[in-house]
Amino acid sequence: MIETHLVLKYCGERINAQALTDAVRADTSQPTVASELRDALTALSSTEIQLAELVSKIDGSLREVGQVLAAGADDLIPPIETTGVLQARGPRFDTLLARRAAQIEHLRAITRLWMAQRPEPATSIPQ
């Protein structure tokens, strides 16, 4: 089953996961709005997972730096990663944020197409 919670989160629309899954299976000979929507959801989900993992690593590194800065003269200083390691994660984080923003815009466009093709009862969430 295709996870459609990101459509609600970023587009304010409810898409029935079963209807989307059925539409993807119905025509596999060429790309369709349904298959594009599935692919957009898969890509965005993957990017968000990567961001969450990176945030955790950056957060841990920043906490270690904070402990070192807060240490007194007689305190043991925990070992921290070199500055280069922490700085190397910054561009990756920026890149993932930019990719996520582009994927959200793509998801919104595909969702509008999906909603235009499927005259279902209005299920929009006010934004």
C-alpha positions as protocol buffer text, in pm:
chain_id: "A"
residue {
  index: 1
  type: MET
  ca { x: 0 y: 0 z: 0 }
}
residue {
  index: 2
  type: ILE
  ca { x: 129 y: 344 z: -88 }
}
residue {
  index: 3
  type: GLU
  ca { x: 171 y: 583 z: 205 }
}
residue {
  index: 4
  type: THR
  ca { x: -22 y: 902 z: 130 }
}
residue {
  index: 5
  type: HIS
  ca { x: 21 y: 1091 z: 459 }
}
residue {
  index: 6
  type: LEU
  ca { x: 274 y: 1328 z: 298 }
}
residue {
  index: 7
  type: VAL
  ca { x: 4 y: 1451 z: 58 }
}
residue {
  index: 8
  type: LEU
  ca { x: -207 y: 1555 z: 354 }
}
residue {
  index: 9
  type: LYS
  ca { x: 94 y: 1704 z: 533 }
}
residue {
  index: 10
  type: TYR
  ca { x: 221 y: 1916 z: 243 }
}
residue {
  index: 11
  type: CYS
  ca { x: -80 y: 1960 z: 14 }
}
residue {
  index: 12
  type: GLY
  ca { x: -376 y: 1958 z: 251 }
}
residue {
  index: 13
  type: GLU
  ca { x: -550 y: 1689 z: 45 }
}
residue {
  index: 14
  type: ARG
  ca { x: -658 y: 1342 z: 148 }
}
residue {
  index: 15
  type: ILE
  ca { x: -585 y: 1075 z: -109 }
}
residue {
  index: 16
  type: ASN
  ca { x: -720 y: 729 z: -60 }
}
residue {
  index: 17
  type: ALA
  ca { x: -415 y: 501 z: -50 }
}
residue {
  index: 18
  type: GLN
  ca { x: -609 y: 207 z: -192 }
}
residue {
  index: 19
  type: ALA
  ca { x: -743 y: 414 z: -483 }
}
residue {
  index: 20
  type: LEU
  ca { x: -389 y: 530 z: -562 }
}
residue {
  index: 21
  type: THR
  ca { x: -251 y: 176 z: -540 }
}
residue {
  index: 22
  type: ASP
  ca { x: -527 y: 47 z: -767 }
}
residue {
  index: 23
  type: ALA
  ca { x: -463 y: 326 z: -1019 }
}
residue {
  index: 24
  type: VAL
  ca { x: -91 y: 248 z: -1028 }
}
residue {
  index: 25
  type: ARG
  ca { x: -159 y: -121 z: -1089 }
}
residue {
  index: 26
  type: ALA
  ca { x: -423 y: -53 z: -1355 }
}
residue {
  index: 27
  type: ASP
  ca { x: -184 y: 81 z: -1620 }
}
residue {
  index: 28
  type: THR
  ca { x: 181 y: -16 z: -1603 }
}
residue {
  index: 29
  type: SER
  ca { x: 261 y: 30 z: -1972 }
}
residue {
  index: 30
  type: GLN
  ca { x: 353 y: 398 z: -1937 }
}
residue {
  index: 31
  type: PRO
  ca { x: 389 y: 662 z: -1668 }
}
residue {
  index: 32
  type: THR
  ca { x: 61 y: 795 z: -1534 }
}
residue {
  index: 33
  type: VAL
  ca { x: -35 y: 1060 z: -1282 }
}
residue {
  index: 34
  type: ALA
  ca { x: -80 y: 778 z: -1030 }
}
residue {
  index: 35
  type: SER
  ca { x: 267 y: 634 z: -1090 }
}
residue {
  index: 36
  type: GLU
  ca { x: 422 y: 983 z: -1080 }
}
residue {
  index: 37
  type: LEU
  ca { x: 241 y: 1054 z: -753 }
}
residue {
  index: 38
  type: ARG
  ca { x: 367 y: 726 z: -608 }
}
residue {
  index: 39
  type: ASP
  ca { x: 722 y: 807 z: -721 }
}
residue {
  index: 40
  type: ALA
  ca { x: 703 y: 1160 z: -578 }
}
residue {
  index: 41
  type: LEU
  ca { x: 585 y: 1023 z: -244 }
}
residue {
  index: 42
  type: THR
  ca { x: 860 y: 761 z: -240 }
}
residue {
  index: 43
  type: ALA
  ca { x: 1132 y: 1016 z: -320 }
}
residue {
  index: 44
  type: LEU
  ca { x: 1010 y: 1268 z: -62 }
}
residue {
  index: 45
  type: SER
  ca { x: 981 y: 1000 z: 205 }
}
residue {
  index: 46
  type: SER
  ca { x: 1339 y: 889 z: 136 }
}
residue {
  index: 47
  type: THR
  ca { x: 1469 y: 1245 z: 158 }
}
residue {
  index: 48
  type: GLU
  ca { x: 1291 y: 1304 z: 488 }
}
residue {
  index: 49
  type: ILE
  ca { x: 1441 y: 985 z: 632 }
}
residue {
  index: 50
  type: GLN
  ca { x: 1789 y: 1099 z: 526 }
}
residue {
  index: 51
  type: LEU
  ca { x: 1730 y: 1442 z: 681 }
}
residue {
  index: 52
  type: ALA
  ca { x: 1616 y: 1288 z: 1009 }
}
residue {
  index: 53
  type: GLU
  ca { x: 1929 y: 1072 z: 1025 }
}
residue {
  index: 54
  type: LEU
  ca { x: 2154 y: 1368 z: 948 }
}
residue {
  index: 55
  type: VAL
  ca { x: 1980 y: 1592 z: 1203 }
}
residue {
  index: 56
  type: SER
  ca { x: 2046 y: 1330 z: 1468 }
}
residue {
  index: 57
  type: LYS
  ca { x: 2418 y: 1321 z: 1380 }
}
residue {
  index: 58
  type: ILE
  ca { x: 2450 y: 1699 z: 1372 }
}
residue {
  index: 59
  type: ASP
  ca { x: 2259 y: 1732 z: 1699 }
}
residue {
  index: 60
  type: GLY
  ca { x: 2493 y: 1484 z: 1868 }
}
residue {
  index: 61
  type: SER
  ca { x: 2800 y: 1667 z: 1742 }
}
residue {
  index: 62
  type: LEU
  ca { x: 2665 y: 2003 z: 1857 }
}
residue {
  index: 63
  type: ARG
  ca { x: 2589 y: 1865 z: 2204 }
}
residue {
  index: 64
  type: GLU
  ca { x: 2948 y: 1741 z: 2231 }
}
residue {
  index: 65
  type: VAL
  ca { x: 3080 y: 2083 z: 2130 }
}
residue {
  index: 66
  type: GLY
  ca { x: 2848 y: 2245 z: 2385 }
}
residue {
  index: 67
  type: GLN
  ca { x: 2983 y: 2018 z: 2659 }
}
residue {
  index: 68
  type: VAL
  ca { x: 3340 y: 2113 z: 2572 }
}
residue {
  index: 69
  type: LEU
  ca { x: 3257 y: 2484 z: 2575 }
}
residue {
  index: 70
  type: ALA
  ca { x: 3075 y: 2455 z: 2908 }
}
residue {
  index: 71
  type: ALA
  ca { x: 3351 y: 2252 z: 3075 }
}
residue {
  index: 72
  type: GLY
  ca { x: 3538 y: 2416 z: 3358 }
}
residue {
  index: 73
  type: ALA
  ca { x: 3913 y: 2417 z: 3414 }
}
residue {
  index: 74
  type: ASP
  ca { x: 3906 y: 2096 z: 3619 }
}
residue {
  index: 75
  type: ASP
  ca { x: 3639 y: 1913 z: 3417 }
}
residue {
  index: 76
  type: LEU
  ca { x: 3713 y: 1624 z: 3189 }
}
residue {
  index: 77
  type: ILE
  ca { x: 3665 y: 1731 z: 2831 }
}
residue {
  index: 78
  type: PRO
  ca { x: 3485 y: 1475 z: 2616 }
}
residue {
  index: 79
  type: PRO
  ca { x: 3649 y: 1399 z: 2284 }
}
residue {
  index: 80
  type: ILE
  ca { x: 3475 y: 1569 z: 1993 }
}
residue {
  index: 81
  type: GLU
  ca { x: 3487 y: 1517 z: 1622 }
}
residue {
  index: 82
  type: THR
  ca { x: 3715 y: 1742 z: 1430 }
}
residue {
  index: 83
  type: THR
  ca { x: 3565 y: 2062 z: 1298 }
}
residue {
  index: 84
  type: GLY
  ca { x: 3594 y: 1931 z: 944 }
}
residue {
  index: 85
  type: VAL
  ca { x: 3364 y: 1640 z: 1018 }
}
residue {
  index: 86
  type: LEU
  ca { x: 3093 y: 1866 z: 1155 }
}
residue {
  index: 87
  type: GLN
  ca { x: 3137 y: 2120 z: 874 }
}
residue {
  index: 88
  type: ALA
  ca { x: 3121 y: 1846 z: 612 }
}
residue {
  index: 89
  type: ARG
  ca { x: 2767 y: 1768 z: 721 }
}
residue {
  index: 90
  type: GLY
  ca { x: 2646 y: 2124 z: 660 }
}
residue {
  index: 91
  type: PRO
  ca { x: 2649 y: 2115 z: 279 }
}
residue {
  index: 92
  type: ARG
  ca { x: 2479 y: 1772 z: 283 }
}
residue {
  index: 93
  type: PHE
  ca { x: 2209 y: 1915 z: 508 }
}
residue {
  index: 94
  type: ASP
  ca { x: 2161 y: 2216 z: 279 }
}
residue {
  index: 95
  type: THR
  ca { x: 2142 y: 1990 z: -25 }
}
residue {
  index: 96
  type: LEU
  ca { x: 1882 y: 1766 z: 135 }
}
residue {
  index: 97
  type: LEU
  ca { x: 1673 y: 2066 z: 239 }
}
residue {
  index: 98
  type: ALA
  ca { x: 1682 y: 2202 z: -117 }
}
residue {
  index: 99
  type: ARG
  ca { x: 1593 y: 1861 z: -260 }
}
residue {
  index: 100
  type: ARG
  ca { x: 1304 y: 1829 z: -13 }
}
residue {
  index: 101
  type: ALA
  ca { x: 1169 y: 2173 z: -111 }
}
residue {
  index: 102
  type: ALA
  ca { x: 1178 y: 2080 z: -481 }
}
residue {
  index: 103
  type: GLN
  ca { x: 1014 y: 1745 z: -411 }
}
residue {
  index: 104
  type: ILE
  ca { x: 734 y: 1914 z: -215 }
}
residue {
  index: 105
  type: GLU
  ca { x: 665 y: 2149 z: -506 }
}
residue {
  index: 106
  type: HIS
  ca { x: 660 y: 1850 z: -744 }
}
residue {
  index: 107
  type: LEU
  ca { x: 427 y: 1662 z: -509 }
}
residue {
  index: 108
  type: ARG
  ca { x: 192 y: 1961 z: -499 }
}
residue {
  index: 109
  type: ALA
  ca { x: 180 y: 1979 z: -880 }
}
residue {
  index: 110
  type: ILE
  ca { x: 115 y: 1606 z: -919 }
}
residue {
  index: 111
  type: THR
  ca { x: -147 y: 1617 z: -642 }
}
residue {
  index: 112
  type: ARG
  ca { x: -331 y: 1897 z: -825 }
}
residue {
  index: 113
  type: LEU
  ca { x: -336 y: 1680 z: -1139 }
}
residue {
  index: 114
  type: TRP
  ca { x: -456 y: 1379 z: -940 }
}
residue {
  index: 115
  type: MET
  ca { x: -734 y: 1580 z: -775 }
}
residue {
  index: 116
  type: ALA
  ca { x: -841 y: 1727 z: -1111 }
}
residue {
  index: 117
  type: GLN
  ca { x: -871 y: 1378 z: -1261 }
}
residue {
  index: 118
  type: ARG
  ca { x: -1069 y: 1236 z: -973 }
}
residue {
  index: 119
  type: PRO
  ca { x: -1391 y: 1423 z: -899 }
}
residue {
  index: 120
  type: GLU
  ca { x: -1424 y: 1290 z: -546 }
}
residue {
  index: 121
  type: PRO
  ca { x: -1597 y: 1468 z: -257 }
}
residue {
  index: 122
  type: ALA
  ca { x: -1395 y: 1763 z: -130 }
}
residue {
  index: 123
  type: THR
  ca { x: -1154 y: 1652 z: 138 }
}
residue {
  index: 124
  type: SER
  ca { x: -923 y: 1951 z: 144 }
}
residue {
  index: 125
  type: ILE
  ca { x: -784 y: 2064 z: 474 }
}
residue {
  index: 126
  type: PRO
  ca { x: -778 y: 2444 z: 513 }
}
residue {
  index: 127
  type: GLN
  ca { x: -420 y: 2571 z: 524 }
}
